[in-house]
Amino acid sequence: MSARNILVINCGSSSIKFALVNEAQTTFPLQGLAERLGSPEAVLHWQFGDTKESLSLPGTSHQSVLSKILPLAQEAAGGHLDGIGHRVVHGGEHFTASHLVDADVLAGIRANAHLAPLHNPAHLVGIEAAMELFPSLPQVSVFDTAFHQSMPPHAYRYAVPEFLYTEHGVRRYGFHGTSHRYVSKRAAEMVGVPVENSSWLSAHLGNGCSTCAIVNGESRDTSMGLTPLEGLAMGTRSGDVDPNLHSHLARTLGWSIEQIDRTLNHDSGLKGLSGLSNDMRTLYEAHMAGHPGATLAFEVFCYRLAKSLAGMACALPKLDGLIFTGGIGENSAAVRERTLEHMKLFGFQLDAEANARCTRGVGGEIQAAGSPRILVVPTNEERQIALDTLALLDA
């Protein structure tokens, strides 16, 4: 049987990220991004092998772009696609695993749209367009929140009146589940421990950031909550703030809910603290050059991360290791070093050379002798989505 090909689609409100995943290849035969969809500046970028190309598509819709992506995917797959896997941000409590898309799944994604108003409606557009364009291909939805549905009530419930949970779904859901699931399995493989008897602290650090406590391959707690705003300081998101900050800003500054929401989601985090950038590479260079805002942003980011990881340890019966992943987690040796300096009680000690070596897709163990394990594990959410799609096709 020849190796199968899965097209993975991540459909946003104005963008489509895609990759062709071949189950026998470690790299993607095809990958690309369509951005600024619906605007005069809409453009499609893709890489086919070593060849990079772009196509201007002014005013183009999601469906029109998908009709351009399909021939590219079919060519890269040698004329044979086996299925399409869709990333879906929010599955609520209804979806505890990935599912073949049918009418019930579409209804479930739609029902959870109020929990992810910027994401779920866009996912539906992408899924429905793909189903119309590729009616004979199996389509699978893979939910960011599904992995965290194994959290116990004491981890996912907020201390608010019962009806807010039972009638309105107000609880902690968590995100980045596909990434945390993938890297915890890879970490177990790397160190030779069975997934079903392992315990990990995981830090997914990019423009969005979250931590997770993973026991025997299942999420036991995570830092994000009802929305991706809860938890760590991130690129432009504030992370945890006093819950009364909203009313304080409304009362003292006269800000609307929309203005407060925008500030906390788009103008805070590393960007807000530094007054400079949300990019950790830029900030670290500025920090080393003595920029006070960049230094503050760097220090807050690392301290809040260490504090969250220490809290996540409450959910573990033992510790097999700490995993760093995501753009910052995989590439910033300085963030890893500074974060672990705040976690002395855990006994973490870095091997400086190994830590410096783990950048640009290079993973591995970076602890010094006698330290608990510290791993850098490059994430691959596209491959995990493809693996879930293949598993459902096999089933």
N, C-alpha and C positions, 0 to 999 in steps of 0.2 A: 504493500500500500504506500503510495507516494505521500510525502509530507503535506499537511493541509495548510491552507492560507485563510487567515481571518483578518478582515478589515475592521479596525478599531476606530470608532468615531466619538469625539468629545465635542458636543455641540453647545456653544454658548449663545448669549443673546445677540452678539454681533460677530461671532467667530466660529470656525470649525477646525479643530485640531484632529489630525488623522494619521494612522500608521497601518501599514500592512505587516502582519506578523506571520512568519512561517515557522511552524512548530519545530523545524529542524535547524533553523538558523539563529545565531545569537544576535545578529544585527537586523534592522528592518530593511527589506528590499525597497520600500517606499515610505516616505513620511512627509508631512507638510502641514501648512496652516493657511486657512483663509481668514482674513481679518477685515474689520470695518465694513462688514456686509450691510447692504442697504444704503450705503453712502456713495458719493461720487469717487471716493478714494478706495473702494473695495478692491482687494487684490488677493490672488492665490499664489502662495509660494510652495514649492515642493522639491524634494531631493529624491532622485531615482538612481540608486547606486552612488556614484561619485558626481553625478550631474545635478546641478542646482538650476532651477528655472522659476520664473515668475510670470504671471498673467494678470493684467489689469482687467477688472470686471465691474465697471461703474454701475452702482445701483442694484447689483445682483442679489437675488434672494438665496436663502438656504437651499431650497430645492434645486435651483439652477446650478449652484456650486457643486452640490452632490452629483449632479448629472455630468459635471466635468471630472469629478474625482473618480467615479466608477470606471471609466475607460483606462485611466492611469493605473488604478488598482488591478484591473483585469490584465493589463499588459504586464505589470510587475509580477502578477501571479501566474503568468504563462497561460492565461485564458481560463483559469479555474479558481474561483473564490468558493470557499466552503461555508462562510457565514459572516455575520456582522455583529460585533459587540459594541454596545453603547454604554458610555459612562453616564450614570444618573446620580446627581448629588444627593437627593433626599428621598428615601423610601419610607420615612416615618416608622411606625411600629409594625406595619403590615408586612414589610419585606425583610426577612432575616437571611436571605441568600439571593444569588442571581437567579433570573427567571427567563425562560423563553417568552418573547413578547407575544401577547394575545390581547383580546379586548379587555380582560380583567386587569392585566398589568398596566395597560394604557390608562384605565380608569383609576387605578391606584396611584400612578404618577401624577395624574391630574388632581386627585383628591389631596395630595400632599403639596400642591403648588403653593399654598399659603405659607408653608414652612420654608420654602426656598423660591420666593417670587421672581428672582432674577435668573434662576437656573432651570427649575423643572419645566416651565413653559417652553424654554428654548430647547431642552432635551426632547420634548414632545414634538416640536417642529421637525427636529432632525430625524427622530425615529419614524414619524409618519411619512416624511419625505422619502426616507430610505425604503420603507415598506412599499410605497407606491412605485418607486423606481426599480426596486429589486424584489418583486413579489415572490419569486421562487426561492430566495435565500432565507435561511433561518436567521432570526434576529434575537439577540439576547441583551437584556438590561442588567448592568452590574452597578449596584448601589453603594455609594460612599459610606452610607450609614449602616449598612447591613452587618458588617463585621462587629459593630459595637452593640448589637442587639443581645449579646450574651452578657452584658453588664448586669449585675444584680440591682434590685430596686434601691438599695442604700447608696449606690453610686450614681444612678441616673435620675432619681427624684429630687426636685427642688423642694425646699421647705416653704411651700405656698399652699393655699387652700386646695383641698382634694378636687373640687370641681374643675379647677384650671387644668389639671392633668386629665381627668376622666372625660371631660366634655370638650376640651380645647387642645389636648396633646402637649401641654406645657411640661416639658421634661428635658433632660440632657440626651442628645442623640449622638453627638460626635461625628467627625468627618475624617478624611484621609484614610478611611478604613482599608481601602484596596492597597495602599502603600504600606501601612503598618502590617497587614496580613502577609504581603509579599516578603518584606525584609525580615520578619521574624522567622519565616520558613527558611529563607536563605541563610540566616544566621545559624540556625540549628544545623543545616547541612554543612556549613563552613567549619563548625567546631565539632561535628560528629555526635550531637546529642539528638535523641528522638524528639520531634516536635511535640508529641503528646505527653512528654515529660520534661517540659522546659518552661522557664520563666524569664521574661525579658522586659527591660525598660527600653522604650523606643522613642526617639525624637525625630520627627519629620520637620525639617527646617527649610523653608523657602520664603516666598513672599507671604504665604500663609504658613503658619506653624502650629504643630500640636504634639503633645506627648501621649504615650499610651502604655498601660500595664498589660502585658500579654502572658497568659498562663495556659500552657498545654494547647497552644494554637488559638486561644480565644481571648477577646478583649475583656478585661475586668474593670478598667476605668480609662478615661481619656480626658484631655484638658478642654476640648471644645464642647459646646453645650447645645442649646436649642438652635443656635446659629453658629457660624464659624467665627464670631466675634469674641466668644468667651476664651479665657485662658492666657496664653503667652502674649508678650509683645511681639508684633509681626511687622511686615514691611510697611503697611499703611494702616493696620488695625491696632487699636489700643490694647486689645486683650482685656483682662479684668480691670474694672474700675468700680468705685463705690456705686452700688445700684441706685443710689439717690442722686447721682450726678445729673441724670436727665432733668429731674425736677429743679435741681439747683441752677442749671444753665437756663432753663425755661423761665425761672423766677427772677434770676439776677440779670440775665442778658436779653431776655425776651425771645430766645431762640425757639423755632418750631421743632417738632419731632423730626421732620425731614432734615433740618439743618444739623441737629445733634447727631442723627444717624449718619449723615454724610461725613461729619467731622470725625466720628469715632471709627468709621470704616475706611475712609479714603485719605484723611489728612493727619492721622495719628501714627502710633508705632514708631519705627525707626525714622520715618520721614518727619513726623511731628516733633520728636525729641531733638533731632539733629538740626532741623531747619535746612537740611542740605539734600538728602536723598533717602530713598527706601532700599537702595542697593548696598548690601553688606560689603562688597568689594570696594566701592567708592568710600564708604564710611570708614573702613579699616585703614585705608591709605590716609584719609584726613585725620583720623585718630592718631596715627603714628606721626603725622606732621604737626600735632598739637591743637587741632580744632576742638574747642570745648564741647560743642554740640554733638559732634561725632563721637567723642569720648564718652559722653553721657549716654548716648544711644547704645553704644557697644556694651557699656557696663550694665545698663538696665536690661538689655536683651539677655546677656549671659546669666545675670543673677536671677532673673525671673525664670529662665529655663532651668537652672539648677534647683530652684525652689519647687518648681512643678515636678521635676523628676523625683526629688526627694519625697514629695507627697504621693506620687504614683506608687512608690515602693510599699506603701501601706497595703496595696492590693496583692502583693506577691508573697507566696509561701517560701520562696528562696530566690536567689538572683543568679541566673546563668550569664548575664551580661547586659551591657548598655549598648544600644545601637544608635548611631548617627546616620541620617539619610536626608534626602532632599538637596536642593541646590546649595544651601549654606552648610548643612550637615555633612555633605560629601566633599566640600571644597575648602571650608575655612578651618584650617588647623588652629588658628588663633581662637576662634569661638569655642572649639572643643577644649582647648587648653584652659581658657579662662573659666568656662563653665565648671570643669572638674575641680578647679581650685576652690570652688565654693562647696564642694561635696567631700571634704576631707574625712568626715565621719564614715563614709562608705569605703575608704581605703583605696580609692581610684588613684593610679599613678600611670602617667603616659610614658611611652618610649618616644622620645622627641624625634628621632629619625623616622620611625614608623609613622608617626602622626604627620610629619611633613610630607611623607611620600604619598599619603592617601589624598589625592586630588584628581580632578579630571577623569572620573570614572574608575579610578583605582581603589579597590576596597581591600579590607583585611583587618587583622587584629592589630591594635595600636597600644596595648597596655605594656607596662614594664613588668619584669619578673616579680611575682608575688602579689600583683594587683588583680582584682576582679576583672573579668574580660571587658574590653572596650572594642567595639567593632564599627568600622565604616562599611556600610552596605549600600551600594548604589541601588536606588529604587527603580522599578520598571512596572508602572501601573498599566501600561499598554499590554505588556506580556501577561500580567495577571488577568486582565479583562479577556484576552485571547484564550488563556487557559480555562477560565470559567466557561467561555463560549464553547470550547471544545468538549469540556466535561459534560455540558448539557446536550451537545450533539451526540456524544457517546451514549448518554443515558436514554 
